Amino acid sequence: MILSQKRVGDFVILRVGESRIDAANAAALQESVSALAIKGSIKIILDLSSVLFMDSCGLAGLVPAARCLPAGGCFKIAGLEPKVEQIFKLTKLDTIFEIFSSVDEAMIS
């Protein structure tokens, strides 16, 4: 999985550089988020602006990744494309995750 990260203030922005998150790469994403939490990064923004397709494996990988953060941590999702956003709404994951239209918006909220 192509991932890049940068620290901006208290946040670590993890950007997915792939157009798909599915069974082939969902575990790698989950491991990356978990590794950040273990290293002490408790404010994570997942930038999905390049992702055009996400299947149930991709969605399922986000839940444990977000839950591994220590108390006081936050896991925000930014930049959902319309089709991916629709999947979050259909599965009601938009009620579990904080979702923002951009990384900048996620940082100020």
C-alpha positions in Angstrom: 0.0 0.0 0.0 1.2 3.5 -0.9 1.1 5.6 2.2 2.7 8.9 3.1 2.6 10.7 6.4 3.5 14.1 7.8 3.2 15.7 11.1 1.4 19.0 11.3 1.2 20.4 14.9 -0.4 17.7 17.0 -1.7 15.7 14.0 -0.2 13.0 11.9 -1.8 13.1 8.5 -1.7 9.6 6.9 -2.4 9.9 3.1 -3.5 6.9 1.1 -1.9 7.1 -2.3 -4.0 4.3 -3.9 -7.3 4.5 -5.7 -8.6 1.3 -4.0 -8.8 0.0 -0.5 -9.9 -3.6 -0.5 -9.0 -7.1 0.7 -5.5 -6.8 -0.9 -4.4 -3.8 1.1 -6.8 -3.2 4.0 -4.6 -5.0 6.5 -1.6 -2.8 5.6 -3.6 0.3 6.3 -4.8 -1.0 9.6 -1.3 -1.9 10.6 0.0 1.5 9.7 -2.6 3.3 11.8 -1.9 0.9 14.7 1.8 1.5 14.4 1.3 5.3 14.6 -0.8 4.8 17.8 1.8 2.6 19.3 4.4 5.3 18.6 2.3 7.7 20.6 0.5 9.5 17.7 -2.9 10.1 19.2 -4.3 12.5 16.7 -4.5 11.0 13.3 -6.2 12.3 10.1 -6.6 9.7 7.4 -6.6 11.4 4.0 -8.7 9.3 1.6 -8.9 11.9 -1.2 -7.2 9.6 -3.7 -9.4 6.6 -2.9 -12.1 6.0 -5.5 -13.2 2.5 -4.3 -13.5 0.9 -0.9 -15.0 -2.5 -0.2 -16.2 -4.1 3.0 -12.7 -5.3 3.9 -11.4 -1.8 3.6 -14.2 -0.4 5.8 -13.7 -3.3 8.3 -10.0 -2.5 8.7 -10.7 1.1 9.8 -12.8 0.2 12.9 -10.0 -1.6 14.8 -7.4 0.9 13.6 -9.4 3.7 15.1 -10.1 1.8 18.3 -6.4 1.2 19.1 -5.9 4.8 19.9 -5.4 5.6 23.6 -7.9 7.6 25.6 -7.9 11.2 24.4 -6.9 10.3 20.9 -8.8 11.1 17.8 -9.1 9.5 14.4 -10.5 11.7 11.6 -11.2 10.8 8.0 -10.9 13.5 5.3 -11.4 13.9 1.6 -14.0 11.2 0.8 -14.9 11.0 -2.9 -18.7 10.8 -3.5 -18.8 7.0 -4.1 -16.7 6.3 -1.0 -18.7 8.7 1.1 -21.9 6.9 0.0 -20.5 3.6 1.3 -19.8 5.2 4.7 -23.4 6.5 4.8 -24.9 3.1 3.7 -23.0 1.2 6.3 -23.7 3.9 9.0 -19.9 4.3 9.5 -20.4 8.0 9.1 -22.0 7.9 12.6 -18.9 6.3 14.1 -16.1 8.3 12.4 -15.6 12.0 12.3 -15.6 12.8 8.6 -14.4 16.0 7.0 -14.3 17.3 3.4 -10.6 18.2 3.7 -7.6 17.7 5.9 -7.6 21.4 6.7 -11.2 21.2 7.9 -10.3 18.2 10.0 -7.4 20.0 11.7 -9.5 23.0 12.8 -12.4 21.0 14.1 
